[in-house]
């Protein structure tokens, strides 16, 4: 029976769940507040990973992403200890505003139907 996910997708999912757990346990040290990892994209050689983060408090998004990028070495170290990969990718955090955009579009649609 063929696998439904590619190897790269399985690695991205593994990194996403592991980083979410690491960030949950170290949230106070990271000063990241209420964040959610919405996706991870890993390069083909597994040397680099883009981590997309959604933030509950949008006004603090830049500060939180900056804090995560400052702590990326320690997060990478924790990730290497929790995941068995030959190469642990270098992490770069990005703000994912898709939740905010989706909410805005939804409210525009609701306003249009009310008129």
N, C-alpha and C positions, 0 to 999 in steps of 0.2 A: 504494500500500500504506500503510495507516494506521500511525502510530507507536504502539508498544506502551506507551511511557511518556509521561506528560504533561510539559509544559515544566517545571513546578514540581519534579517528581520528578528530572528530568535536572539541574536546577540544584542540588538538594539532594545528589545523588550527586557532582556536580562539586566542591561545597564540601567534602564529606566526604573525598574522595580527596586534594584539595589540602591541607586542614588536616592530614590524617594525615601527608603528606609533610613539611610544614612542621614539625610537632611532632617527627617523627623526626629531622630535621636539627638542630633546636634543643633536643633533649631535655635536654642538660646545663644549658643556660641556664634552662630552664623549671622544672627540678626536678620533672618529672612522672613519672619512673620508667617502668615498663611500663604504658602506657595504650593503649586501643583506642577509637577513635571508633565507637560502635555505631549512631549515627543522627544526622541533622540535619533539623530542621523549620524551614522558612522561612516568614515571614509573606507574605501575598498581595502586598504592595507591595515585597517584598524588602528592607525596612529593618531587619529583625530576624531572627536565627537562633538557635534553641535547639540546642546541640550536646550530645549525650548521650555520656558517656565512661564506659567500664568500666575498672576499675583492678585490677591483679594483686594488689597488697597492700591488702586491704580496710581494715586498721587505719590506713592513711595516706590514705584516700580523701578525707576532708574537707580535709586539708592540700593535696593535689594539686589538687583542684577550686578551692580558694582561690588557689593559685598560678596556675592557668590563667586565672581571672577577673581576677587582677591584671595579667596579661600580655595581656589581650584586645585592647588597642589596638595593640600591636606585632604580634600575630597577625593582626589585621584588615588592617594595613598590608601584611604579607607576602602575605596572601590577595589583596588588591587587585592586587598586582604579578604574581601567578601566574595569576589568573583574569580573563578579560575580561568583566566585567559593568558595566552602566551604573551601578548602585548596589551597593556592597559592604555587606552587612548587618552590623549591630552584633551582636557575638557574646556569648552567655551560656552558660556551661558548667554542666551538671547531671550528677550521679552517676547512672549506670544500674546498678541492682542486679539486673537480670534474670538475669545469669549466676549470681550467688550464689543467688538464689531457685530457679533451675532446678536447680542442683546440690543444693540442700537437698531439693527435691521428689524428685529422682532417688534420693537416698540414703534418703529415707523409703519410697519404693516398694520399693527393694531390700531394706530391713529388713523390710518387710511380707511379702515373698515368702519370706524366709529362715525366718520363723516357722511 
